[in-house]
C-alpha cells in the first residue's frame, strides 16, 4: 500500500484536484524539484510559494515525481510521459491535456 504523500495547493481534494484543474481526470500531482513538494499544478505552486519553479532535467526523468491521485502510487517522470494518460498501477485515466504543460515541469 502506498504511503500517504502530502499535496499542497489551493483547494486540493483527496484525489489531488485543485481550484485550477478539477475535472474527473485531473488526478495527478507533480513534485516540484525546487522544493521537493507535490502540487496539483503550476498555478498552485506559483500562488503558494515564494520561489521560482525548477524543472526536472532529462537526466532526472527516472525520479519519482508524479503522484496518481486515485491509487497514490508515485510514477517516475518517464513512466508518466509514456503511460498514454493511464495510470500504470490502477488504470485510472489522467487528463491528456496535461501533456501541453510538460514544458513547465520537465526540461525537453
N, C-alpha and C positions, 0 to 999 in steps of 0.2 A: 504494500500500500504506500503510495507516495506521501512524503512528509508535507505538512502544511507549509505553503510558501506565501509570505505576505505580498500583497499587491497594493501599492499606493496609487493615489489618483483622486479624481473628482467624481463622487457619486458611484464608487465601484461596488458592483454587486457580487454575489457568491460565484459567478461564472466569469469574472473579470471584465464585464461590460462596464462602460463609464458614461458620463454625461455626453461625451462627444460621439462615441460609437457604441450603439446599444441594440443593434439588430440581433436576431436569433443566432446568427453566425459570428458575431463579434465576440468570440470566446478565447482569444489569446492575449497574453501579456508578454511584453518584451523586457528582458533585463537590460538596463542601460549600463554600458561599460563604465561610464564616468562615476557612477555612484553605487554600482553593484546592486541595484534595486529594480524590481519589476514594476512596470507601469502599463496600463492598458493601451496607451497611445502617446505619441509625441506631444500632443497638446496638454495632457495631464502632467507630463514631465515639465513642460515649459511653465505651467501655471503653479506648480507646487515646489519647484526648486529655485535656487539662485545661481545656477551654473549652466554653462552650455553643454549640450549632449556630445558625447564622443561615440562615434560609430565603431562597430566591430570590424576589424580588418579581415581581409580574405584569409590570412593565415590563422585566424582565430575562429573560423567557421565550425570547428569541432567542439566549441564551448557550448554547454547547455545554457541557452539564453532565451528560450521561448517556452512559455507555460501554457498548456491546454487548460482552459477554464472549466472544462467538463470533468476530465479524469485527474487533473492536477499533475500529470507527468510533464517532465521537462524534456524538451527536444533540443538538439544542437541546432545551430543556425542552418547547417547544411541539410539536416533532416527536414526542417521546416520548409526550406526553399524547394526541396524535392518531393514533398508529400502531396502535391496537387490539391492543396486546400482540404485535406482529410487527415485527421489525427491518426498516426500510425499505431497508437495504443488502443483507442476506443472507437475509432472510425467516425467521430463527430465531424461535421462539416465546419470548416473555417471560412470566413469571408474571403472569396478570391480577390476582391478589390484591394485587400491589404497589400498585394504584390506591388501596387503602384506607389507604396510608401517604403519599399525596401531600402531605397537610397537614403532615407532618413536614419536608418538603424544600422545598415550594413554597407561597408565600402565595396565597390564593384570591381 
